[in-house]
Amino acid sequence: MQTVNFDIDTLIRENVKVLQPYSSARDEYISTGSPMTFLDANENPFETQINRYPDPHQNELKELLAKQKGVDKAQILLGNGSDEILDLLFRAFCEPKEDNIITLPPTYGMYNVLATINAVENKKVLLTRSFQPDVAQILETADNKSKILFLCSPNNPTGNSFKKEQVIQLLEGFNGLVVIDEAYIDFAAQESWITQLENYPNLVITQTFSKAYGMAGIRLGCCYASAQIIAVLQKIKPPYNVNELTQIKAKQRLEAIDSVKREIKNIIEERTVLTKALETIPYIKTIYPTEANFILIEVDNATQRYQELIAKGIVIRNRTNQPLCKNTLRLTIGTTTENTKLIKALKAIA
Ligand SMILES: Cc1ncc(COP(=O)(O)O)c(C=O)c1O
C-alpha cells in the first residue's frame, strides 16, 4: 500500500499552485435560505428554466453520485465528458516541455492527443502480447519528470481489464499519479478501483456517462480521487463546465438507475450472443476476450473487410494501424436488430 513518498504538492505545477481561481457570481453568493433577487450575473431575467447559470459545483448531482459510488462529495470532479477531465489533469500536473506522461498502447487515442496539445512528452510502453501492462518496463521508463501514468481498464480498443496485481504494483511503484480510465467499467466482471481510493493517495479514476449510462450526447465525465487532488482540478476547471441541461438529465438518469442496470445486462447478453456468432465466421481469426461494450477481432484483411461493411451500410472501427492490432476491427455491441444485421453482413462478405 502506498502511503509514503507521495506528496501531491510536488506534482502540482507552480502556476497552478499560485493561481487565484476565477470566482463566479454564484460562487460568491451564499444562500441565506430566503427568496433572493438575482442581479449579480448579467443574466436575462425572463424565465426559460435555463436563463440562469448552472450550479458551478453541481451539488445535487454530486450528492446522488456520492451516494451511489460510496465516496465523499469532495472526492468528485465533474467535467464536459471525461475528455475534459483528462485535459485538466495535464494542465494541473504536467509542465509543458518539461514533464512527461506514460501511456500503454494500444490504448485510447486522446491521451496522446492531449499530451501533444499540452506540449508534454508521451513515453509509450507497449502492452504485452496478452494486452497487459509491462510493469517492469513501465517502472524502468518512469523518471522524476513522469507525472501521470494512464491505465485504461477495460482497455480501448482491446477490451480486456488489467490484472489486479499488476495495477497494484504500478500504484505502489510509480511516483506520480496513476489515472485509471474506467470508461467501460460497468460492462466488466472486475470491480471498479473506486473502492481503493483510501488506500492509494496517487489513484485517480475517471468514468463517463457516455457508455453504460447511454448519455454520450450530454457530455458528462466523472473523476474520483482524494479530496486534495480534486481540489486542485476544481481550482482550474472552467466555472460552468457542466451545463444545466446536462445536470438535469444526469440526475434523472441516476434516479432511474435500475433502467441503466437493465441496459447493461442486455448489452452484456448481446455481447455473448455476438461472440458466438462471430465464432462461426471463417475469416475471423481471433476474438479477443472483452469486458467492454465492444469486441476486438482479428480478420484476414481488416481494411478490405471494413470497406465491405461500409458498402453494406455498417460502420465499425478499423484498428489495423494500432500497435499489436494488425488486421483488427473493433465492433460496438448494438441492439439485437443491429447485431443481427452486422452478423448477416459479416457472413455475406465471407
Ligand atoms: C477509454 C475512453 N476514455 C474516455 C472516453 C471519452 O469519454 P467521454 O465521452 O466521457 O469524453 C472514451 C470514448 O470513447 C474512451 O474510450
The ligand as a MOL file (V3000), in Angstrom:
LIG
                    3D

  0  0  0     0  0            999 V3000
M  V30 BEGIN CTAB
M  V30 COUNTS 16 16 0 0 0
M  V30 BEGIN ATOM
M  V30 1 C -11.2470 4.7950 -22.7380 0
M  V30 2 C -12.0500 6.0070 -23.0010 0
M  V30 3 N -11.9590 7.0310 -22.1490 0
M  V30 4 C -12.6810 8.1500 -22.3500 0
M  V30 5 C -13.5130 8.2750 -23.4260 0
M  V30 6 C -14.2390 9.5710 -23.6400 0
M  V30 7 O -15.3020 9.6560 -22.7990 0
M  V30 8 P -16.2210 10.9570 -22.7620 0
M  V30 9 O -17.3010 10.7500 -23.7480 0
M  V30 10 O -16.6970 10.9680 -21.3360 0
M  V30 11 O -15.3660 12.1540 -23.0740 0
M  V30 12 C -13.6370 7.2320 -24.3450 0
M  V30 13 C -14.5200 7.3560 -25.5040 0
M  V30 14 O -14.5980 6.5780 -26.3920 0
M  V30 15 C -12.8880 6.0620 -24.1050 0
M  V30 16 O -12.9390 5.0330 -24.9640 0
M  V30 END ATOM
M  V30 BEGIN BOND
M  V30 1 1 1 2
M  V30 2 1 2 3
M  V30 3 2 2 15
M  V30 4 2 3 4
M  V30 5 1 4 5
M  V30 6 1 5 6
M  V30 7 2 5 12
M  V30 8 1 6 7
M  V30 9 1 7 8
M  V30 10 2 8 9
M  V30 11 1 8 10
M  V30 12 1 8 11
M  V30 13 1 12 13
M  V30 14 1 12 15
M  V30 15 2 13 14
M  V30 16 1 15 16
M  V30 END BOND
M  V30 END CTAB
M  END
